[in-house]
């Protein structure tokens, strides 16, 4: 199942790339893409794993670019 999010406050293309790489390394993530231009994050994962994945993604985003918030579309 694909879930889409907006990364509010994302201001660095290199940071977006780092986020994408880190999120794709998470165990239950099939695929994740971060588009810097649209500030969108798309995560493909099993539906029952999404909530735990989101918690980990929030930690990754905060570590790489503090001040960036994740909002579900």
N, C-alpha and C positions, 0 to 999 in steps of 0.2 A: 504494500500500500504506500502510495506517495503522499507525503504531507508537505505543504508549502508554507513558508514563513517569510516575513520581512525582517531584515536586519536594520533596525533603526539606529542611525548614528554611525554606520559603517563608512569610514572615510579613507581607507587605505587599500589599494588593489593588492598589494603584497600580503596584507593581513588576510584578505579574503581568500587568497590562494593557500595560505597557511591553515586557515580554518577548514577549508575543503579537504586538504590532505589529512588533518588530524581527525576530522569527523569520519572520513572514509576508513580510518584505522579502527574505529569502534567495532566491537565484535558482531553486533546484530544489524549493522548497517549494510544493506546490499549495495547502495550507491548514494552518494551525496554530491550535490553541485551547489556552488556559491557563485552567483553572478554579481560582480561588483557594480556594473552599470545600473542594473535594476534593483540592486540590494535584496535579491531574493535567494533564499536557501530552499532547496528541495531535497527531502530525505526519502529514500525508498527503503522500507523495512517492514517486518511483520507487524500487523496491527497491534497485537498484544505486547509488543516490545517498545512501541513508540514512546510511551510516557517515561520509561527509564532512560531511553536514548535522549530525550529532550533535556532531562536533567544534566546528563553528561555534556551535551552540546552547549548548554548555557554556561557551564564551567569553562569549556574550551574557548567560547566567544569572549567571556569576561577576561580570561587569562591573556588572550592574544590582543584584544582591543577593548580595554575597560571603557565603560560608558555606552557600549553597543547593547541594544535590547533586542530580544527576539519576540516577534508578535505573529501569531498564527493567522493565515489568510482565511 
